[in-house]
Amino acid sequence: MNKFFKHRYICLRLHVIFYTFSFLISDALLILNLVRNGNKNKSYFVGLDQEYGWGNTTYFSYFSEFNRPWDGLPYIEAIALIFLFMFSLLGNSFVFFQMVKVRSTRTVTNYLICNLAVADILFSSGSPLIAAARLSGTWILGTFVCKMLVYVMFICASVMIWTMTVISIDRYICIFKKSTKKITPNMALCIIVVLWTLVFIAFVPLAMHFSVKKFPFGYTDIDICTLMWANNPNVRISLIFTVSVCLVGFVIPLIILVFNYFRILKKFWKTRRSVMTVVSSNTSKSVKSRKQRDIRLVKNLILLVLLFLLMWLPIFIVFVLIQADGMQEEMEISSQVLIGALCVALGNACVNPFLYSIMNDKVKRRILRAVCLWNRRIQIPTSDSKTDNSASKTAYQGPSIGQSMTSSS
């Protein structure tokens, strides 16, 4: 890899990280401001429920908003949603096709990354529809879209989260378990099929209970896409559903991610110390290259966990707050808070192709070769250069955790 190629690659990663964290900070400030100010009753309608027997009750508008404090806010929301959709579509499609068209990249991890890319695209595909609802202020897309939009987004979000979790499990197994216990490509495909099947079934009740409600608003009527659970005197279904989704969809995957990557980092530092004691007197190019690769591996693992936490925590917090707010007499949560948290989660769909593809050297070389194809001066090696191979003969080569993580099959 020549110096120009490395410079382009580093700049690309820095831009992704910079814009991601800038976006997170701005949306976090927006959510805190909206919660503090309490845009009361601008996302709620009061109506008579005759379907489930709740009587006079409140309906949260979710994707619609009325009595806007500033007319330009819907356009900002729509632009942000469309931008995130385009960025996610281009990035994930590019990574997906680069992996699919090359047989040598069809490993367990890459199957999972392809599945993650598909889930990312489907999850972000609802953004244009939500943008249309934000611009119109009412729900204009009908009952079918209302049901399927929320249903598909919940499905894809769960698949995204659990696919990232399975990737961490696969990396853990590659390092700590025997080769006979590793996940095979056929097993990976079965896991993907089972995962999609389970989430398709699990969120059917959500699609059943989302519907379009019409309310009088001034001299006209307004439609909203809203959720109303069945009235059960013994149990509160909304509470059970919310707790279950938060536990299975966020808390448990986060625990697994942190455990797996913490053990990997612990094993990595232990192995690195034993190797460095042998090669401490060697200043060859291979030793320096290994140190750089080790530092990059640590940064990538920490970044994976941090972004997972920072980008998915807001949407789950808001989801809980909406359910809790509906039980209060004065509703204070605005749909703008939901849209802000959703944009943060959509940001995860944008950065996933960069975060997970760069962990695989073969895929990374193919992607950057395609990006930099216009520059004939750039020659990306398909294997380790002879210089590195010859230099490595003079140094002790201990077990590499990075290789286990980037070449799992």
Secondary structure, DSSP 8 states (H G I E B T S, - for coil): --HHHHHHHHHHHHHHHHHHHHHHHHHHHHHHHHHHHT-TTSSEEEEEE-SSS-EEEEEE-TT---S-S-TTHHHHHHHHHHHHHHHHHHHHHHHHHHHHT-GGG-SHHHHHHHHHHHHHHHHHTTHHHHHHHHHHSS--SHHHHHHHHHHHHHHHHHHHHHHHHHHHHHHHHHHHS-GGGS--HHHHHHHHHHHHHHHHHHTHHHHHHEEEEEEEETTEEEEEEEE-----SS--HHHHHHHHHHIIIIIHHHHHHHHHHHHHHHHHHHHHHHHHHHHTT---HHHHHHHHHHHHHHHHHHHHHHHHHHHHHHHHHHHHHHHHHTTSSS----HHHHHHHHHHHHHHHHHHHHHHHTTSHHHHHHHHHHHTTT-TT----SS--HHHHHHHTTS-----HHHHHHS--
